[in-house]
Amino acid sequence: MKTRLLFGLFIFFTGQFYAAEIYIRVLKTGTHYATVYNQTQYNSTNIFRFFDLPGGNISIQIIEQSTGTFIWNSSMYLNSNQRIVAEIDNAGNLIILQNVTVEYSNWYTPVNSGNSLINGGTQSTFPNNGTNMGNNSGSNAVGVNNQMFTQFLATLDKESFDSKKLEKSKRYIDKGNLNASQIAEIAKKFSFDSNRLDWTKYAYSKCSDKVNYFILKDVFSFNSSYDELEDYTLNH
């Protein structure tokens, strides 16, 4: 009887406090190690699934295998019986795709009781608070989610003229903020520095991580174009 009671209490506390889960996909090419709490995984798919995590503040580290450099080194708060589905984009942002409540009928059978995006149906992006290889440098670099942004870039590729690309890009950023990395990706779609300069000046006020605007230097063909942008940002 005592043994059953102790086993029952073990099952109860395990299900209650060690039932959090996190799924992470790394979009950056290459192979990586992933450590969440006290669990470490390595595989060639860059998709990692961690189970039996305690509720609370959980450390997350993603390390590029070839260089030993952190892609992500920060933490996230997990509730008990919660599954977080997230991805880390090429810029080093961790984007939460889903926040799912998981109920357990017993310690080995999870039952999904809900499947919803957090914050009223919108995705959430978190900058890396530690060392990373992206362009965020730990700043608040919230932009649109990676999948939708990629789709927008594809629509620009269908346009033959810079003038049309510029018009679409300005309408796009008017509807929400982009981070410096995303602004740079759009700038690369233009054929001429004059249009890149027009775009990057316009986008500056809508950039979510202005401290990283220096990365725009690489998108220009001439240093003088970036110098003009730099002068613009100093006065706005």
C-alpha positions as CSV (number, residue, x, y, z in Angstrom):
1,M,0.0,0.0,0.0
2,K,2.8,2.4,0.9
3,T,4.7,1.5,-2.3
4,R,1.6,2.3,-4.4
5,L,1.1,5.6,-2.6
6,L,4.7,6.6,-3.2
7,F,4.5,5.6,-6.8
8,G,1.2,7.5,-7.2
9,L,2.8,10.6,-5.7
10,F,5.8,10.3,-8.1
11,I,3.4,10.1,-11.1
12,F,1.4,13.0,-9.9
13,F,4.4,15.3,-9.4
14,T,6.1,14.1,-12.6
15,G,3.0,14.9,-14.6
16,Q,2.4,18.1,-12.8
17,F,5.9,19.7,-12.8
18,Y,7.8,17.9,-15.5
19,A,5.4,17.9,-18.4
20,A,6.5,21.0,-20.4
21,E,7.8,20.5,-23.9
22,I,9.6,22.6,-26.5
23,Y,10.1,21.9,-30.2
24,I,12.7,24.0,-32.0
25,R,13.6,24.2,-35.6
26,V,16.9,26.0,-36.6
27,L,16.6,27.6,-40.1
28,K,20.3,28.4,-40.3
29,T,22.1,26.0,-42.6
30,G,24.7,23.6,-41.0
31,T,24.4,21.2,-38.1
32,H,23.9,22.2,-34.5
33,Y,23.8,21.0,-30.9
34,A,20.7,22.0,-28.9
35,T,20.6,22.0,-25.1
36,V,17.4,22.7,-23.2
37,Y,17.5,22.5,-19.4
38,N,19.6,19.4,-18.8
39,Q,19.0,17.7,-22.1
40,T,21.3,17.9,-25.1
41,Q,20.5,16.7,-28.7
42,Y,22.3,16.6,-32.0
43,N,21.0,15.7,-35.4
44,S,21.3,16.6,-39.1
45,T,17.7,17.8,-39.5
46,N,18.0,20.9,-37.2
47,I,14.7,19.9,-35.6
48,F,14.9,19.3,-31.9
49,R,12.1,18.0,-29.6
50,F,12.5,18.2,-25.8
51,F,10.1,16.5,-23.3
52,D,9.7,16.2,-19.6
53,L,10.8,19.7,-18.8
54,P,10.0,21.4,-15.5
55,G,7.9,24.5,-15.5
56,G,9.7,27.8,-14.9
57,N,12.6,29.6,-16.6
58,I,14.3,27.2,-18.9
59,S,17.8,27.8,-20.4
60,I,18.1,27.2,-24.2
61,Q,21.4,27.0,-26.0
62,I,21.9,26.3,-29.8
63,I,25.5,25.9,-30.9
64,E,26.8,25.6,-34.4
65,Q,28.8,22.4,-34.6
66,S,31.6,23.5,-37.0
67,T,32.5,26.7,-35.1
68,G,31.3,26.1,-31.6
69,T,29.5,29.5,-31.8
70,F,26.2,30.2,-30.1
71,I,23.3,30.7,-32.4
72,W,21.0,31.2,-29.4
73,N,21.9,31.5,-25.8
74,S,19.1,32.7,-23.6
75,S,16.1,31.4,-21.6
76,M,12.3,31.1,-21.9
77,Y,9.6,30.7,-19.3
78,L,7.5,27.5,-19.7
79,N,4.3,26.7,-17.8
80,S,3.7,23.1,-16.7
81,N,1.8,21.1,-19.3
82,Q,2.8,23.5,-22.0
83,R,4.3,22.8,-25.4
84,I,6.1,25.6,-27.2
85,V,6.8,25.2,-31.0
86,A,9.4,27.7,-32.1
87,E,12.0,28.3,-34.8
88,I,15.2,30.3,-34.9
89,D,15.6,32.3,-38.1
90,N,18.7,33.2,-40.0
91,A,18.9,36.6,-38.2
92,G,19.0,34.9,-34.8
93,N,15.4,35.6,-33.7
94,L,13.5,32.9,-31.8
95,I,9.9,33.0,-33.2
96,I,7.2,31.2,-31.3
97,L,4.8,29.5,-33.8
98,Q,2.5,27.7,-31.4
99,N,1.7,27.5,-27.7
100,V,-0.2,24.3,-27.0
101,T,-1.6,23.1,-23.7
102,V,-0.9,19.4,-23.2
103,E,-2.9,17.4,-20.7
104,Y,-1.8,13.9,-19.5
105,S,-4.2,11.1,-18.8
106,N,-1.2,9.3,-17.3
107,W,2.6,9.7,-17.4
108,Y,2.9,8.1,-20.9
109,T,-0.2,9.4,-22.7
110,P,-0.3,13.1,-23.7
111,V,-3.6,14.6,-24.9
112,N,-3.6,17.9,-26.7
113,S,-6.3,20.0,-25.2
114,G,-5.8,23.1,-27.3
115,N,-3.8,24.3,-30.3
116,S,-3.5,28.0,-30.6
117,L,-1.1,30.8,-31.5
118,I,-0.2,33.1,-28.6
119,N,-1.1,36.7,-28.3
120,G,-4.5,36.5,-29.9
121,G,-3.5,34.6,-32.9
122,T,-0.2,36.3,-33.9
123,Q,3.2,34.9,-33.8
124,S,5.7,36.3,-31.4
125,T,9.4,36.9,-32.0
126,F,12.0,37.1,-29.2
127,P,15.5,38.5,-29.8
128,N,18.5,36.5,-28.5
129,N,19.5,37.8,-25.0
130,G,22.9,36.2,-25.2
131,T,25.7,35.6,-27.7
132,N,24.5,34.9,-31.3
133,M,25.8,34.9,-34.8
134,G,22.9,36.9,-36.3
135,N,22.6,40.6,-36.8
136,N,20.5,41.3,-33.8
137,S,23.3,41.6,-31.2
138,G,20.8,41.0,-28.5
139,S,18.6,44.0,-29.4
140,N,14.8,44.1,-29.8
141,A,14.6,42.9,-33.4
142,V,11.0,42.0,-33.8
143,G,9.9,41.7,-37.5
144,V,7.3,39.8,-39.4
145,N,7.6,36.0,-39.2
146,N,10.1,34.3,-41.5
147,Q,7.6,32.4,-43.7
148,M,5.4,35.4,-44.5
149,F,8.5,37.5,-45.2
150,T,9.9,34.9,-47.6
151,Q,6.6,35.0,-49.4
152,F,6.8,38.8,-49.8
153,L,10.4,38.6,-51.2
154,A,9.0,36.2,-53.8
155,T,6.5,38.7,-54.9
156,L,9.3,41.3,-55.4
157,D,11.2,38.8,-57.6
158,K,8.2,38.8,-59.9
159,E,8.5,42.5,-60.6
160,S,10.8,43.6,-63.4
161,F,11.3,47.3,-62.4
162,D,12.8,48.8,-59.3
163,S,10.0,51.4,-59.2
164,K,7.4,48.8,-58.7
165,K,9.5,46.9,-56.1
166,L,10.0,50.2,-54.2
167,E,6.2,50.9,-54.2
168,K,5.3,47.5,-52.9
169,S,8.1,47.5,-50.3
170,K,6.9,50.9,-48.9
171,R,3.3,49.7,-48.7
172,Y,4.5,46.5,-47.0
173,I,6.5,48.2,-44.2
174,D,3.7,50.8,-43.7
175,K,1.7,47.9,-42.3
176,G,4.2,46.9,-39.6
177,N,7.8,47.0,-38.5
178,L,10.7,45.1,-40.0
179,N,14.1,44.4,-38.5
180,A,17.4,45.6,-40.0
181,S,18.1,42.2,-41.5
182,Q,14.7,42.0,-43.3
183,I,15.2,45.6,-44.6
184,A,18.6,44.6,-46.0
185,E,17.0,41.6,-47.7
186,I,14.5,43.8,-49.5
187,A,17.3,46.3,-50.4
188,K,19.1,43.6,-52.2
189,K,16.2,43.2,-54.6
190,F,16.8,46.6,-56.1
191,S,19.2,47.0,-59.1
192,F,20.4,50.5,-58.4
193,D,21.9,52.2,-55.3
194,S,19.6,55.2,-55.8
195,N,16.6,52.9,-55.1
196,R,18.3,51.1,-52.3
197,L,19.0,54.5,-50.7
198,D,15.4,55.6,-51.1
199,W,14.1,52.4,-49.6
200,T,16.5,52.3,-46.6
201,K,15.8,55.9,-45.7
202,Y,12.1,55.3,-45.9
203,A,12.3,52.1,-43.8
204,Y,14.5,53.5,-41.0
205,S,11.6,54.9,-39.0
206,K,9.9,51.5,-39.1
207,C,13.0,49.5,-38.1
208,S,12.6,47.6,-34.9
209,D,16.4,47.4,-34.2
210,K,17.9,50.7,-35.4
211,V,21.1,49.9,-33.6
212,N,21.8,47.2,-36.2
213,Y,21.3,49.5,-39.2
214,F,25.0,49.3,-39.9
215,I,24.5,46.0,-41.6
216,L,22.9,47.9,-44.5
217,K,26.4,48.9,-45.6
218,D,26.8,45.6,-47.4
219,V,23.8,46.1,-49.7
220,F,25.2,49.2,-51.5
221,S,27.5,49.1,-54.5
222,F,29.2,52.4,-53.5
223,N,30.4,53.6,-50.2
224,S,29.1,57.0,-50.9
225,S,25.5,55.7,-50.9
226,Y,25.9,54.2,-47.4
227,D,27.6,57.4,-46.2
228,E,24.5,59.3,-47.3
229,L,22.3,56.8,-45.4
230,E,24.4,57.1,-42.3
231,D,24.1,60.8,-42.4
232,Y,20.4,60.4,-42.7
233,T,20.1,58.1,-39.7
234,L,22.1,60.5,-37.6
235,N,19.6,63.2,-38.1
236,H,16.4,61.2,-37.8
